[in-house]
Amino acid sequence: MNSRQRRGVILLILSVICALGAFAGVLSVVSDVKSKVGPEVTAYQLKTDVPPYTALNTGQFEKIKMPKRWLSPNAVTDLDRIRGKIAVTTLRQGSLLQSDMIVNQPALQPGQQEVAIMIDAATGVAGKITPGSTVNVYATFAGRREGDPAQSKIIVTNARVLDVGRITALDPQADNRTQQPTQAVPITFALSTIDAQRITYAESFAQRVRLALVAPGTDPGVPDKDRTYELAKDK
């Protein structure tokens, strides 16, 4: 091996040593970063601005991942915690959701009253309606006179559910109306005076009362022309 070849071998060995040193340095930096960052956890940030005193729902937030050590102790990591909550102040888009931004939703607003009625456990609730839900209340009535068509009416819109009780067995001899439910659930609402009258009237005289869950962010209003339905008028 001549001197030129020896220099080439030496340079190759030096290159390998330098590469190994650089690789070890990268591994050291990565290890150091991991030790400083730590494991990642789930957090939630606002997808859009939320005005103060607005009821919160899951559609207003998006899931993100971030290092646990960078997350504040009062950060919300489970969206179940927003159930029945409202924004205590304006929540800005991109902000990280924290527990001090939200408070329990007041049970009643000025002018409202708490009203509970029994709803058919099989068809009226079906396990989907929970405290904090917003529902429309439907009732079906027989014709006023013999031969008059039965009608389905939307009795109340945008009713806020305060509480869902336990399933209760009903006495089948309690009244003489046919096809009555055998089990019911007490549902408590926050309603205005007129809506409270409407819903208690429906519970007393309607053949059936059903609840329709309103999706978050949906306008629950229903035009007057669509509040009453008769099969014969359906086109």
C-alpha positions in Angstrom: 0.0 0.0 0.0 1.5 3.3 -1.1 1.4 6.6 0.8 -1.6 7.8 -1.3 -3.6 4.7 -0.4 -2.7 5.0 3.2 -4.0 8.6 3.3 -7.2 7.5 1.6 -7.8 4.8 4.2 -7.0 7.2 7.1 -9.4 9.8 5.6 -12.1 7.2 5.2 -11.7 6.1 8.8 -11.8 9.7 10.0 -15.0 10.2 8.0 -16.7 7.1 9.6 -15.6 8.3 13.1 -17.1 11.8 12.4 -20.3 10.3 11.1 -20.6 8.1 14.2 -20.0 11.2 16.4 -22.6 13.2 14.5 -25.1 10.4 14.8 -24.4 10.0 18.5 -24.9 13.8 18.9 -28.3 13.6 17.1 -29.4 10.8 19.4 -28.3 12.8 22.4 -30.3 15.8 21.3 -33.4 13.7 20.5 -33.2 12.0 23.9 -32.7 15.4 25.6 -35.8 16.8 23.8 -37.9 13.7 24.7 -36.9 14.0 28.4 -37.9 17.7 28.4 -41.1 17.3 26.4 -42.4 14.1 28.0 -45.6 12.1 27.0 -48.4 13.8 25.0 -51.9 14.1 26.3 -55.3 15.2 24.8 -56.5 18.8 25.1 -59.2 20.8 23.4 -59.2 24.2 21.7 -61.9 26.5 20.4 -62.9 26.1 16.7 -64.7 29.4 16.8 -65.5 32.3 19.1 -68.1 31.5 21.7 -70.1 34.4 23.3 -70.4 34.6 27.1 -73.2 32.7 28.8 -73.6 30.4 25.8 -74.3 26.7 26.4 -71.4 24.6 25.3 -71.4 21.6 23.0 -68.7 19.3 21.6 -69.0 20.8 18.1 -67.4 24.0 19.3 -64.0 22.3 20.1 -61.4 20.3 18.3 -59.0 17.7 19.8 -55.3 18.4 19.9 -52.2 16.7 21.3 -49.6 18.5 23.3 -46.9 17.6 25.9 -48.3 16.9 29.3 -45.7 19.0 31.0 -46.8 22.1 29.0 -50.5 21.6 29.9 -51.9 23.8 32.7 -53.4 21.9 35.7 -56.9 23.3 34.9 -56.9 22.4 31.2 -60.0 20.3 30.2 -58.9 17.0 28.8 -62.4 15.3 28.8 -65.3 16.9 26.9 -67.8 15.3 29.2 -66.9 18.1 31.6 -68.6 20.7 29.4 -72.0 19.0 29.8 -74.5 21.4 31.4 -71.9 24.2 31.3 -71.9 27.7 29.8 -69.0 30.1 28.9 -68.2 32.5 31.7 -66.7 35.0 29.3 -66.0 35.3 25.5 -64.0 32.2 24.4 -61.7 33.0 21.5 -61.0 30.8 18.6 -57.8 28.8 19.1 -57.8 29.2 22.9 -57.1 26.1 25.0 -60.2 25.1 26.9 -59.7 25.4 30.7 -62.0 24.8 33.6 -62.0 28.4 34.8 -63.5 29.4 31.5 -66.8 27.6 32.2 -69.4 27.4 34.9 -72.5 25.4 35.6 -75.5 26.4 33.5 -78.2 28.1 35.7 -81.1 25.8 36.3 -83.7 28.5 35.5 -83.5 31.8 33.7 -85.7 34.8 34.7 -89.3 34.1 33.7 -88.8 30.3 33.6 -90.2 27.6 35.8 -89.3 24.0 36.5 -91.9 21.5 35.2 -91.7 17.7 35.2 -93.9 15.4 33.1 -93.9 11.6 32.5 -92.6 10.6 29.0 -93.0 7.1 27.5 -89.6 5.4 28.2 -89.7 3.4 25.0 -90.5 6.0 22.4 -90.1 9.3 24.0 -86.6 9.2 25.4 -84.8 6.1 24.1 -81.7 6.8 26.2 -80.6 9.7 24.0 -81.8 12.7 26.0 -79.8 13.9 28.9 -79.7 16.9 31.2 -78.7 19.9 29.1 -80.3 18.6 26.0 -82.6 20.8 23.9 -85.8 19.2 22.6 -89.0 19.8 20.7 -92.1 18.3 22.2 -94.6 16.6 20.0 -98.1 15.4 21.0 -100.7 13.5 19.1 -104.4 14.1 19.7 -107.6 12.3 18.6 -110.2 14.3 16.6 -112.4 16.6 18.6 -115.5 15.0 17.2 -116.2 11.5 15.8 -114.9 11.4 12.3 -112.4 14.3 12.7 -108.8 13.3 11.8 -106.2 12.8 14.4 -103.5 15.4 14.6 -99.8 15.6 15.5 -98.8 19.0 17.0 -95.5 20.5 18.0 -96.4 21.8 21.5 -93.1 23.3 22.6 -89.9 24.1 20.8 -86.4 24.6 22.2 -87.3 23.1 25.6 -84.2 22.7 27.8 -84.0 19.5 29.8 -82.9 19.9 33.4 -83.1 16.4 34.6 -83.9 12.8 33.5 -85.3 10.6 36.2 -85.5 6.8 36.6 -87.8 4.6 34.6 -91.0 4.1 36.5 -93.6 1.3 35.9 -97.1 2.7 35.3 -100.4 1.3 36.5 -102.2 -0.1 33.4 -105.5 0.5 35.2 -104.7 4.2 35.8 -106.9 5.2 32.9 -109.0 3.6 30.1 -107.1 4.9 27.1 -105.7 2.2 24.9 -102.1 1.6 23.9 -100.7 3.5 26.9 -97.1 3.0 27.8 -96.2 0.6 30.6 -93.1 2.5 31.6 -92.3 6.2 31.8 -89.5 8.5 32.7 -89.9 11.8 34.6 -88.4 14.6 32.5 -87.9 18.0 34.1 -87.8 21.1 31.8 -87.1 24.8 32.2 -90.0 26.5 30.5 -91.8 29.8 30.2 -95.3 30.0 31.7 -97.1 29.4 28.4 -94.9 26.5 27.4 -95.4 25.0 30.9 -99.1 25.1 30.3 -98.8 23.6 26.8 -96.7 20.7 28.0 -98.9 19.9 31.0 -102.0 20.0 28.8 -100.3 17.6 26.4 -99.4 15.2 29.2 -103.0 15.2 30.4 -104.9 15.0 27.2 -102.6 13.8 24.3 -102.6 10.2 23.2 -98.8 10.3 23.0 -96.1 12.8 23.9 -92.7 12.4 22.3 -89.4 14.4 22.5 -87.3 15.2 19.5 -83.7 15.9 20.3 -82.4 19.1 18.6 -78.8 18.9 17.3 -76.4 21.4 18.8 -76.3 24.6 16.7 -79.6 23.9 15.0 -82.3 26.5 14.9 -85.2 24.7 16.8 -87.8 27.1 15.6 -90.7 25.7 13.6 -93.0 27.8 11.3 -96.6 28.0 12.4 -97.7 26.2 9.2 -95.6 23.2 10.1 -96.7 22.8 13.7 -99.8 20.8 13.0 -99.8 17.6 10.9 -102.7 15.6 9.5 -102.2 12.5 7.3 -104.9 13.5 4.9 -103.3 16.9 4.2 -99.8 15.4 3.5 -98.8 15.9 -0.1 
